[in-house]
Amino acid sequence: MNGPSATATTTADITIAPLDREGSEARSATVVQARPIAMPPLRLLLAWGLGSLVVGSVVAGGIAFTRQGMDLWPVLLISILFAEVVGFTALLSARVVFPLFDRLPYAVNLGLQILTLFSGTLFGSAMIVMSQPYFALARLRAVSMIVLVNAVLSVLVGIALRTYDSMRAQIERQYQSLRQREAMERELAIAREVQRELLPRACPVVPGLLLAGACRPAVGVGGDYYDYLQFSDERLGVVIADVAGKGISAALLMAGLQASVRIIAGPSVEPGEVNRRLNQMLYRSTSSARYATLFFAVYDARRRLLSYSNAGHFPQLHLTGEGVARLTADGIPLGLMEDATYGQGQRVIAPGDLLALYTDGIVEAPNDAGTEFGEERLIATLQRHRHRDLDDLVLQVLQELERWTGGGMAHDDATLVLIRAT
Protein backbone atom coordinates (compact mmCIF):
# COMPACT_ATOMS: atom_id res chain seq x y z
CA MET A 1 0.00 0.00 0.00
CA ASN A 2 1.33 3.39 -1.01
CA GLY A 3 -0.46 5.70 1.40
CA PRO A 4 -2.68 5.85 4.45
CA SER A 5 -5.77 4.55 2.74
CA ALA A 6 -7.76 1.42 3.32
CA THR A 7 -8.04 -1.81 1.42
CA ALA A 8 -11.55 -3.13 0.80
CA THR A 9 -11.19 -6.77 1.67
CA THR A 10 -14.00 -9.11 0.74
CA THR A 11 -14.71 -12.04 3.00
CA ALA A 12 -17.35 -13.98 1.08
CA ASP A 13 -15.00 -16.90 0.41
CA ILE A 14 -14.15 -17.41 4.05
CA THR A 15 -17.40 -16.50 5.75
CA ILE A 16 -19.55 -19.59 5.57
CA ALA A 17 -18.25 -23.13 5.85
CA PRO A 18 -20.21 -26.12 4.46
CA LEU A 19 -22.31 -28.12 6.84
CA ASP A 20 -20.96 -31.48 7.92
CA ARG A 21 -23.91 -33.73 7.05
CA GLU A 22 -22.69 -36.71 9.02
CA GLY A 23 -22.07 -34.59 12.08
CA SER A 24 -25.45 -32.96 11.67
CA GLU A 25 -27.17 -36.34 11.47
CA ALA A 26 -25.36 -37.57 14.56
CA ARG A 27 -26.34 -34.49 16.47
CA SER A 28 -29.95 -34.59 15.30
CA ALA A 29 -30.60 -38.00 16.84
CA THR A 30 -33.36 -37.63 19.43
CA VAL A 31 -34.39 -39.67 22.41
CA VAL A 32 -37.70 -41.36 21.71
CA GLN A 33 -39.85 -42.04 24.73
CA ALA A 34 -41.10 -45.55 25.31
CA ARG A 35 -44.69 -46.18 24.35
CA PRO A 36 -47.16 -46.50 27.20
CA ILE A 37 -48.49 -50.03 27.72
CA ALA A 38 -52.16 -50.29 26.78
CA MET A 39 -54.74 -52.90 25.85
CA PRO A 40 -55.16 -53.54 22.14
CA PRO A 41 -58.13 -51.64 20.63
CA LEU A 42 -61.53 -53.33 20.58
CA ARG A 43 -61.55 -53.57 16.79
CA LEU A 44 -58.31 -55.56 16.84
CA LEU A 45 -59.60 -57.85 19.60
CA LEU A 46 -62.75 -58.61 17.62
CA ALA A 47 -60.82 -59.22 14.40
CA TRP A 48 -58.30 -61.40 16.23
CA GLY A 49 -61.09 -63.43 17.87
CA LEU A 50 -62.83 -63.89 14.51
CA GLY A 51 -59.59 -65.04 12.93
CA SER A 52 -59.01 -67.56 15.72
CA LEU A 53 -62.57 -68.83 15.26
CA VAL A 54 -61.95 -69.42 11.56
CA VAL A 55 -58.67 -71.22 12.27
CA GLY A 56 -60.33 -73.42 14.90
CA SER A 57 -63.18 -74.24 12.53
CA VAL A 58 -60.78 -75.21 9.76
CA VAL A 59 -58.81 -77.47 12.13
CA ALA A 60 -62.06 -79.10 13.36
CA GLY A 61 -63.17 -79.68 9.79
CA GLY A 62 -59.83 -81.33 9.00
CA ILE A 63 -60.11 -83.61 12.03
CA ALA A 64 -63.69 -84.56 11.17
CA PHE A 65 -62.68 -85.31 7.58
CA THR A 66 -59.83 -87.62 8.59
CA ARG A 67 -61.75 -89.29 11.42
CA GLN A 68 -64.97 -90.58 9.88
CA GLY A 69 -67.81 -91.16 12.36
CA MET A 70 -66.50 -88.71 15.00
CA ASP A 71 -69.09 -86.39 16.52
CA LEU A 72 -68.38 -82.98 14.92
CA TRP A 73 -69.85 -80.65 17.57
CA PRO A 74 -67.52 -81.37 20.51
CA VAL A 75 -64.53 -81.43 18.16
CA LEU A 76 -65.56 -78.09 16.68
CA LEU A 77 -66.14 -76.55 20.10
CA ILE A 78 -62.88 -77.68 21.64
CA SER A 79 -60.90 -76.82 18.49
CA ILE A 80 -62.28 -73.26 18.45
CA LEU A 81 -61.63 -72.81 22.15
CA PHE A 82 -58.06 -73.99 21.79
CA ALA A 83 -57.55 -71.66 18.82
CA GLU A 84 -58.90 -68.73 20.85
CA VAL A 85 -56.58 -69.60 23.75
CA VAL A 86 -53.56 -69.71 21.45
CA GLY A 87 -54.53 -66.50 19.65
CA PHE A 88 -55.35 -64.34 22.67
CA THR A 89 -52.47 -65.67 24.74
CA ALA A 90 -50.10 -64.63 21.95
CA LEU A 91 -51.79 -61.25 21.36
CA LEU A 92 -52.13 -60.13 24.97
CA SER A 93 -48.68 -61.38 25.89
CA ALA A 94 -47.03 -59.56 22.97
CA ARG A 95 -48.93 -56.29 23.45
CA VAL A 96 -49.38 -56.08 27.23
CA VAL A 97 -46.90 -58.34 29.06
CA PHE A 98 -43.78 -58.41 26.89
CA PRO A 99 -43.19 -54.61 26.99
CA LEU A 100 -42.62 -55.02 30.75
CA PHE A 101 -39.54 -57.12 29.94
CA ASP A 102 -37.89 -54.62 27.56
CA ARG A 103 -35.29 -53.39 30.06
CA LEU A 104 -34.13 -56.91 30.95
CA PRO A 105 -31.15 -58.66 29.31
CA TYR A 106 -31.98 -60.39 26.04
CA ALA A 107 -31.64 -63.96 27.36
CA VAL A 108 -33.83 -63.24 30.41
CA ASN A 109 -36.32 -61.37 28.23
CA LEU A 110 -36.64 -64.27 25.77
CA GLY A 111 -36.94 -66.84 28.56
CA LEU A 112 -39.73 -64.88 30.24
CA GLN A 113 -41.55 -64.52 26.91
CA ILE A 114 -41.49 -68.28 26.33
CA LEU A 115 -42.52 -68.99 29.92
CA THR A 116 -45.41 -66.52 29.72
CA LEU A 117 -46.73 -67.94 26.47
CA PHE A 118 -46.29 -71.57 27.50
CA SER A 119 -47.86 -71.17 30.94
CA GLY A 120 -50.71 -69.01 29.61
CA THR A 121 -51.57 -71.59 26.97
CA LEU A 122 -51.39 -74.49 29.41
CA PHE A 123 -53.65 -72.69 31.87
CA GLY A 124 -56.20 -71.84 29.18
CA SER A 125 -56.06 -75.36 27.80
CA ALA A 126 -56.63 -76.81 31.26
CA MET A 127 -59.75 -74.67 31.63
CA ILE A 128 -61.02 -75.94 28.26
CA VAL A 129 -60.40 -79.53 29.23
CA MET A 130 -62.30 -79.00 32.50
CA SER A 131 -65.24 -77.63 30.51
CA GLN A 132 -65.32 -80.85 28.42
CA PRO A 133 -64.20 -83.53 30.90
CA TYR A 134 -65.90 -86.57 29.32
CA PHE A 135 -64.59 -85.81 25.86
CA ALA A 136 -61.10 -85.20 27.26
CA LEU A 137 -61.05 -88.38 29.34
CA ALA A 138 -62.28 -90.44 26.41
CA ARG A 139 -59.46 -89.13 24.24
CA LEU A 140 -56.83 -88.30 26.85
CA ARG A 141 -53.84 -89.01 24.66
CA ALA A 142 -55.13 -86.95 21.73
CA VAL A 143 -56.17 -84.05 23.96
CA SER A 144 -52.77 -84.02 25.69
CA MET A 145 -51.06 -83.85 22.31
CA ILE A 146 -53.40 -81.00 21.25
CA VAL A 147 -52.57 -79.06 24.44
CA LEU A 148 -48.83 -79.49 23.88
CA VAL A 149 -49.06 -78.52 20.22
CA ASN A 150 -51.13 -75.46 21.13
CA ALA A 151 -48.56 -74.38 23.71
CA VAL A 152 -45.74 -74.59 21.17
CA LEU A 153 -47.88 -72.85 18.56
CA SER A 154 -48.67 -70.08 21.05
CA VAL A 155 -44.95 -69.54 21.70
CA LEU A 156 -44.22 -69.27 17.98
CA VAL A 157 -47.15 -66.95 17.26
CA GLY A 158 -46.43 -64.75 20.30
CA ILE A 159 -42.75 -64.29 19.54
CA ALA A 160 -43.52 -63.67 15.87
CA LEU A 161 -46.09 -61.03 16.85
CA ARG A 162 -43.66 -59.40 19.27
CA THR A 163 -40.98 -59.35 16.58
CA TYR A 164 -43.44 -57.69 14.20
CA ASP A 165 -44.37 -55.08 16.82
CA SER A 166 -40.71 -54.34 17.53
CA MET A 167 -39.91 -53.93 13.84
CA ARG A 168 -42.92 -51.66 13.31
CA ALA A 169 -41.98 -49.53 16.33
CA GLN A 170 -38.40 -49.25 15.07
CA ILE A 171 -39.59 -48.15 11.63
CA GLU A 172 -41.87 -45.55 13.22
CA ARG A 173 -39.00 -44.23 15.37
CA GLN A 174 -36.72 -44.03 12.35
CA TYR A 175 -39.43 -42.20 10.39
CA GLN A 176 -39.99 -39.69 13.20
CA SER A 177 -36.24 -39.23 13.59
CA LEU A 178 -35.94 -38.62 9.85
CA ARG A 179 -38.70 -36.02 9.93
CA GLN A 180 -37.10 -34.27 12.91
CA ARG A 181 -33.72 -34.35 11.18
CA GLU A 182 -35.20 -32.88 8.01
CA ALA A 183 -36.91 -30.15 10.04
CA MET A 184 -33.65 -29.39 11.82
CA GLU A 185 -31.75 -29.23 8.52
CA ARG A 186 -34.35 -26.81 7.13
CA GLU A 187 -33.99 -24.68 10.26
CA LEU A 188 -30.20 -24.73 9.96
CA ALA A 189 -30.41 -23.76 6.30
CA ILE A 190 -32.58 -20.77 7.19
CA ALA A 191 -30.25 -19.81 10.05
CA ARG A 192 -27.17 -20.09 7.81
CA GLU A 193 -28.84 -17.90 5.20
CA VAL A 194 -29.73 -15.30 7.82
CA GLN A 195 -26.16 -15.31 9.13
CA ARG A 196 -24.71 -15.12 5.63
CA GLU A 197 -26.84 -12.10 4.76
CA LEU A 198 -25.90 -10.26 7.96
CA LEU A 199 -22.14 -10.53 7.54
CA PRO A 200 -20.39 -7.78 5.55
CA ARG A 201 -19.72 -8.53 1.91
CA ALA A 202 -16.80 -6.09 1.78
CA CYS A 203 -14.77 -3.89 4.09
CA PRO A 204 -15.27 -0.11 4.02
CA VAL A 205 -12.55 2.30 2.96
CA VAL A 206 -11.25 4.42 5.84
CA PRO A 207 -8.06 6.52 5.73
CA GLY A 208 -5.27 4.92 7.71
CA LEU A 209 -6.91 1.52 8.23
CA LEU A 210 -6.78 -1.94 6.73
CA LEU A 211 -9.63 -4.31 7.67
CA ALA A 212 -10.32 -8.00 7.26
CA GLY A 213 -12.82 -10.29 8.92
CA ALA A 214 -14.12 -13.83 8.78
CA CYS A 215 -16.64 -16.04 10.54
CA ARG A 216 -16.25 -19.80 10.68
CA PRO A 217 -19.75 -20.96 11.63
CA ALA A 218 -20.43 -23.89 13.90
CA VAL A 219 -22.26 -26.99 12.68
CA GLY A 220 -25.35 -25.85 14.54
CA VAL A 221 -25.08 -22.21 13.40
CA GLY A 222 -24.38 -20.06 16.41
CA GLY A 223 -25.07 -16.40 17.01
CA ASP A 224 -21.84 -14.64 16.04
CA TYR A 225 -21.91 -11.57 13.86
CA TYR A 226 -19.75 -8.59 13.05
CA ASP A 227 -20.45 -5.42 11.11
CA TYR A 228 -18.98 -2.13 9.94
CA LEU A 229 -20.87 1.17 10.18
CA GLN A 230 -19.32 3.95 8.13
CA PHE A 231 -20.60 7.24 9.57
CA SER A 232 -18.37 9.37 7.35
CA ASP A 233 -15.13 9.15 5.41
CA GLU A 234 -13.16 9.52 8.66
CA ARG A 235 -15.44 7.81 11.21
CA LEU A 236 -16.04 4.07 11.31
CA GLY A 237 -18.12 2.01 13.71
CA VAL A 238 -17.14 -1.63 14.31
CA VAL A 239 -19.28 -4.16 16.17
CA ILE A 240 -18.73 -7.80 17.03
CA ALA A 241 -21.30 -9.78 19.00
CA ASP A 242 -22.20 -13.26 20.18
CA VAL A 243 -25.88 -14.08 20.70
CA ALA A 244 -26.75 -16.83 23.16
CA GLY A 245 -28.13 -20.00 21.60
CA LYS A 246 -27.98 -21.70 18.22
CA GLY A 247 -30.20 -22.32 15.24
CA ILE A 248 -32.90 -20.14 13.81
CA SER A 249 -33.80 -18.54 17.15
CA ALA A 250 -30.23 -17.26 17.58
CA ALA A 251 -30.11 -16.17 13.93
CA LEU A 252 -33.33 -14.17 14.27
CA LEU A 253 -32.14 -12.55 17.49
CA MET A 254 -28.86 -11.74 15.74
CA ALA A 255 -30.78 -10.11 12.87
CA GLY A 256 -32.79 -8.04 15.32
CA LEU A 257 -29.64 -7.02 17.19
CA GLN A 258 -27.91 -5.93 13.98
CA ALA A 259 -30.91 -3.84 12.99
CA SER A 260 -30.98 -2.27 16.45
CA VAL A 261 -27.27 -1.40 16.28
CA ARG A 262 -27.75 0.30 12.93
CA ILE A 263 -30.72 2.27 14.26
CA ILE A 264 -29.15 3.34 17.57
CA ALA A 265 -25.50 3.88 16.63
CA GLY A 266 -24.61 7.22 15.11
CA PRO A 267 -21.68 9.61 14.80
CA SER A 268 -22.84 11.60 17.85
CA VAL A 269 -23.77 8.61 20.09
CA GLU A 270 -21.00 7.40 22.37
CA PRO A 271 -20.28 3.63 22.44
CA GLY A 272 -21.29 3.31 26.11
CA GLU A 273 -24.64 4.93 25.33
CA VAL A 274 -25.12 2.63 22.35
CA ASN A 275 -24.70 -0.42 24.58
CA ARG A 276 -27.03 1.04 27.22
CA ARG A 277 -29.81 1.56 24.68
CA LEU A 278 -29.23 -1.85 23.09
CA ASN A 279 -29.46 -3.47 26.51
CA GLN A 280 -32.81 -1.83 27.27
CA MET A 281 -34.21 -2.75 23.88
CA LEU A 282 -33.08 -6.39 24.17
CA TYR A 283 -34.30 -6.68 27.76
CA ARG A 284 -37.79 -5.43 26.90
CA SER A 285 -38.22 -7.49 23.75
CA THR A 286 -36.84 -10.92 24.72
CA SER A 287 -37.02 -13.47 27.53
CA SER A 288 -34.46 -13.64 30.31
CA ALA A 289 -32.82 -16.63 28.60
CA ARG A 290 -31.94 -14.55 25.53
CA TYR A 291 -28.92 -12.31 25.81
CA ALA A 292 -25.85 -11.26 23.85
CA THR A 293 -22.29 -10.11 24.44
CA LEU A 294 -21.20 -7.21 22.26
CA PHE A 295 -18.17 -5.02 21.66
CA PHE A 296 -18.81 -1.70 19.93
CA ALA A 297 -16.15 0.80 18.89
CA VAL A 298 -15.92 4.00 16.86
CA TYR A 299 -12.67 4.98 15.15
CA ASP A 300 -11.89 8.61 14.38
CA ALA A 301 -9.31 8.61 11.59
CA ARG A 302 -8.52 12.30 12.00
CA ARG A 303 -7.46 11.86 15.64
CA ARG A 304 -6.49 8.17 15.30
CA LEU A 305 -8.68 7.58 18.34
CA LEU A 306 -10.67 4.45 19.08
CA SER A 307 -13.58 4.85 21.52
CA TYR A 308 -15.16 1.59 22.65
CA SER A 309 -17.54 -0.11 25.09
CA ASN A 310 -17.62 -3.77 26.04
CA ALA A 311 -20.91 -5.48 27.02
CA GLY A 312 -19.79 -8.74 28.58
CA HIS A 313 -17.62 -9.66 25.60
CA PHE A 314 -14.10 -11.05 25.81
CA PRO A 315 -11.50 -8.26 26.19
CA GLN A 316 -10.47 -7.41 22.66
CA LEU A 317 -6.78 -7.04 21.86
CA HIS A 318 -4.68 -4.02 20.89
CA LEU A 319 -1.22 -5.14 19.75
CA THR A 320 1.32 -2.34 19.78
CA GLY A 321 5.08 -2.15 19.47
CA GLU A 322 5.28 -2.18 23.28
CA GLY A 323 3.03 -5.14 24.00
CA VAL A 324 -0.63 -6.07 24.20
CA ALA A 325 -3.46 -4.05 25.75
CA ARG A 326 -6.88 -5.54 26.50
CA LEU A 327 -9.94 -3.46 25.71
CA THR A 328 -12.25 -4.05 28.65
CA ALA A 329 -14.49 -1.12 29.74
CA ASP A 330 -16.62 -3.93 31.03
CA GLY A 331 -20.37 -4.14 31.42
CA ILE A 332 -22.71 -7.11 31.73
CA PRO A 333 -24.11 -8.87 28.64
CA LEU A 334 -27.01 -7.19 26.89
CA GLY A 335 -30.51 -8.19 27.92
CA LEU A 336 -29.90 -9.33 31.50
CA MET A 337 -30.70 -6.19 33.54
CA GLU A 338 -32.79 -3.32 32.25
CA ASP A 339 -30.95 -0.53 34.08
CA ALA A 340 -27.39 -1.71 33.43
CA THR A 341 -24.81 0.95 32.56
CA TYR A 342 -21.75 0.53 30.38
CA GLY A 343 -18.33 2.03 30.66
CA GLN A 344 -16.26 3.43 27.84
CA GLY A 345 -12.58 3.44 27.01
CA GLN A 346 -10.29 5.09 24.47
CA ARG A 347 -7.09 4.05 22.73
CA VAL A 348 -4.84 5.91 20.32
CA ILE A 349 -4.10 3.68 17.35
CA ALA A 350 -0.57 4.33 16.10
CA PRO A 351 0.70 3.28 12.66
CA GLY A 352 1.58 -0.42 12.70
CA ASP A 353 -0.80 -1.22 15.58
CA LEU A 354 -3.10 -4.19 15.20
CA LEU A 355 -6.59 -4.59 16.68
CA ALA A 356 -7.96 -8.11 17.06
CA LEU A 357 -11.69 -8.44 17.69
CA TYR A 358 -12.87 -12.01 18.27
CA THR A 359 -15.58 -14.18 19.83
CA ASP A 360 -15.33 -17.01 22.32
CA GLY A 361 -15.29 -19.61 19.54
CA ILE A 362 -11.65 -18.62 18.94
CA VAL A 363 -10.20 -18.83 22.44
CA GLU A 364 -12.48 -21.55 23.83
CA ALA A 365 -12.00 -24.05 20.99
CA PRO A 366 -10.72 -27.29 22.62
CA ASN A 367 -8.27 -29.86 21.32
CA ASP A 368 -8.65 -33.61 21.80
CA ALA A 369 -7.42 -33.34 25.38
CA GLY A 370 -9.99 -30.66 26.20
CA THR A 371 -7.43 -27.84 26.42
CA GLU A 372 -8.70 -24.56 25.03
CA PHE A 373 -6.89 -22.60 22.33
CA GLY A 374 -6.72 -19.65 24.71
CA GLU A 375 -5.95 -15.97 24.51
CA GLU A 376 -2.18 -16.40 24.87
CA ARG A 377 -2.03 -18.75 21.91
CA LEU A 378 -4.09 -16.30 19.85
CA ILE A 379 -1.72 -13.45 20.76
CA ALA A 380 1.31 -15.59 19.94
CA THR A 381 -0.13 -16.47 16.52
CA LEU A 382 -0.90 -12.81 15.77
CA GLN A 383 2.58 -11.70 16.87
CA ARG A 384 4.30 -14.43 14.88
CA HIS A 385 2.53 -13.56 11.62
CA ARG A 386 1.87 -9.90 12.34
CA HIS A 387 3.51 -8.48 9.22
CA ARG A 388 1.59 -10.66 6.78
CA ASP A 389 -1.13 -9.34 4.55
CA LEU A 390 -4.24 -8.91 6.71
CA ASP A 391 -6.32 -11.44 4.77
CA ASP A 392 -3.53 -13.98 5.12
CA LEU A 393 -3.27 -13.24 8.83
CA VAL A 394 -6.97 -13.96 9.35
CA LEU A 395 -6.67 -17.23 7.45
CA GLN A 396 -3.51 -18.13 9.37
CA VAL A 397 -5.31 -17.78 12.71
CA LEU A 398 -8.23 -19.90 11.48
CA GLN A 399 -5.81 -22.53 10.18
CA GLU A 400 -3.99 -22.60 13.51
CA LEU A 401 -7.36 -23.03 15.18
CA GLU A 402 -8.27 -25.89 12.86
CA ARG A 403 -4.96 -27.63 13.56
CA TRP A 404 -5.52 -27.18 17.28
CA THR A 405 -8.99 -28.75 17.19
CA GLY A 406 -7.88 -31.59 14.91
CA GLY A 407 -9.94 -30.46 11.95
CA GLY A 408 -13.25 -31.50 13.51
CA MET A 409 -16.42 -29.50 13.07
CA ALA A 410 -16.68 -26.69 15.60
CA HIS A 411 -19.59 -26.48 18.02
CA ASP A 412 -19.38 -22.70 18.35
CA ASP A 413 -18.89 -19.96 15.81
CA ALA A 414 -15.36 -18.57 15.51
CA THR A 415 -15.28 -14.94 14.38
CA LEU A 416 -12.22 -12.76 13.92
CA VAL A 417 -11.91 -9.17 12.74
CA LEU A 418 -8.47 -7.62 12.32
CA ILE A 419 -7.78 -3.90 11.93
CA ARG A 420 -4.32 -2.58 11.12
CA ALA A 421 -3.34 1.08 11.31
CA THR A 422 -1.12 2.35 8.50
Beta strands, then each sheet from edge to edge (+ up, - down):
strand 1: 209-216
strand 2: 224-232
strand 3: 235-243
strand 4: 292-300
strand 5: 305-311
strand 6: 316-320
strand 7: 323-327
strand 8: 330-331
strand 9: 345-348
strand 10: 354-358
strand 11: 414-421
sheet 1: 1+ 11- 10+ 6- 7+
sheet 2: 2+ 3- 4+ 5- 8-
sheet 3: 2+ 3- 4+ 5- 9+
end
